[in-house]
Amino acid sequence: MTTISEYRPGLEGVVAAETRMSRVNGQIGELIIGGYALEEIATKATAEEMAFLLWHDRLPNPAELAEFRQRLAEKRPLPPATLSLLESVAQEKVPVMDALRIGAGTLSLGLDEAEPQDLAEAIVARFPTIVAAYWRLLDGQQPIKPDLELGHAANYLYMLTGERPSAAQVRGLETYLNTVSDHGLNASTFTARVIVSTGSDMVSAITGAVGALKGPLHGGAPGPALDMVFEIGSADRAEPYLREKLESGERLMGFGHRVYKVRDPRAEVLGAAAERLFAADGDMALYELAKSVEETAVSLLAEYKPGRNLQTNVEFYTALLLHGLGLDTSLFSPTFAVGRVAGWLGHCFEQMENGRLIRPTSIYIGETDRTW
Ligand SMILES: CC(C)(COP(=O)(O)OP(=O)(O)OC[C@H]1O[C@@H](n2cnc3c(N)ncnc32)[C@H](O)[C@@H]1OP(=O)(O)O)[C@@H](O)C(=O)NCCC(=O)NCCS
């Protein structure tokens, strides 16, 4: 065994897993998920096909897909204890992402003996139900029961709004969920793998992963990114506004990435999806404003942080697309989790099959000569 004694802050560049889920090439801006280029699969697959692909390394045939869809749909209703917990939590008005973390932890109820496959299906099926039920409770409304006839993405929108979404809205959401379904060894995926690597269970893993995803350096950026576009308000205000932020040392949300040193390919796919959605039934002026904010931000980042290659990341167009779908900013990160959970579980399966306890080392920098 080789011993690496060099400390790498943030584990940057450290290889900690082998995976067939996805490959991220940050130098050329390429993302492969389950063997398909992101651009190839994101706009075509349903959310169910994507989950099946991640878990089985192939797309389902029509009979398998129908069966898988049915099994997921049947698992959507929440255990009564989860629902009543969410009711209490709503009284405290905690943010949706915290409610998802709290609700996620209860998903083992009644499933202690379940096979890993059944448990994974229940988790994926119930994430949207938790988010939508809590969202309505927060607003003093009753949760809407899942509609088992609708697909995974369509049913999520239906449970949020009570209205059956248009085909364009469903396609927009599926493209989003597919785009964020997996992304190499990102922080939340790593968290999930660390947890199952100890022999712990998948519910613990996805609960920890939600906690990791919540942070603004990972999945918490799209809300602030959209707020920024709204605050800017018109293209001519973009430069003074962004300059002021950079002068005061603030980070621009939706830009920069640990791995991508060119434009995040997910920004490309989501930008195009947002454009289609806004052209079909939205506000093209907002889309145009976002494009010009993006251009100004990228050029100012090059000026203020030369050599850093700070480019648009996934969060910027996530914000625009999800806003176009009628989602409130507080639902952006939880909706990210609704998409990413399929990937987390795929990684859990891999880790449980081949993995070794993940246990890095640390360098002690404290005192050694203290006496009592
Ligand atoms: C995503 C992110 C955490 C990656 O950061 P990282 O790999 O750890 O990069 P670092 O924090 O080392 O940043 C390198 C330099 O670029 C700057 N930088 C990075 N992202 C920046 C941003 N969005 N706006 C302004 N400056 C930024 C840092 O301040 C640092 O500058 P310095 O060396 O002069 O101190 C970072 O780019 C960020 O905070 N982005 C904004 C939040 C966001 O959009 N998150 C979603 C990610 S998908």
The ligand as a Gaussian input file, in Angstrom:
#p B3LYP/6-31G(d) Opt

LIG

0 1
 C      -17.893000      26.443000      -5.990000
 C      -16.713000      26.969000      -5.192000
 C      -16.914000      26.711000      -3.718000
 C      -15.429000      26.266000      -5.654000
 O      -14.408000      26.820000      -4.950000
 P      -12.951000      26.267000      -4.747000
 O      -12.548000      25.253000      -5.724000
 O      -12.816000      25.902000      -3.329000
 O      -12.164000      27.563000      -5.131000
 P      -11.556000      28.554000      -4.120000
 O      -12.501000      28.821000      -3.014000
 O      -10.193000      28.042000      -3.806000
 O      -11.465000      29.865000      -4.994000
 C      -10.355000      30.234000      -5.791000
 C      -10.333000      31.748000      -5.931000
 O      -11.432000      32.157000      -6.738000
 C      -12.304000      32.993000      -5.979000
 N      -13.678000      32.589000      -6.294000
 C      -14.155000      31.327000      -6.473000
 N      -15.450000      31.364000      -6.784000
 C      -15.812000      32.666000      -6.791000
 C      -17.024000      33.324000      -7.038000
 N      -18.132000      32.659000      -7.328000
 N      -17.048000      34.670000      -6.974000
 C      -15.928000      35.365000      -6.677000
 N      -14.746000      34.785000      -6.434000
 C      -14.688000      33.449000      -6.490000
 C      -11.962000      32.746000      -4.516000
 O      -12.268000      33.872000      -3.740000
 C      -10.482000      32.484000      -4.598000
 O       -9.837000      33.715000      -4.767000
 P       -8.449000      33.989000      -4.009000
 O       -7.536000      32.896000      -4.429000
 O       -8.075000      35.351000      -4.489000
 O       -8.768000      33.938000      -2.537000
 C      -16.565000      28.498000      -5.442000
 O      -16.312000      28.756000      -6.783000
 C      -17.778000      29.295000      -4.956000
 O      -17.844000      29.644000      -3.771000
 N      -18.731000      29.630000      -5.875000
 C      -19.920000      30.342000      -5.486000
 C      -20.936000      29.392000      -4.872000
 C      -21.559000      28.490000      -5.907000
 O      -21.942000      28.914000      -6.988000
 N      -21.682000      27.208000      -5.524000
 C      -22.280000      26.185000      -6.363000
 C      -21.231000      25.264000      -6.870000
 S      -21.860000      24.133000      -8.075000

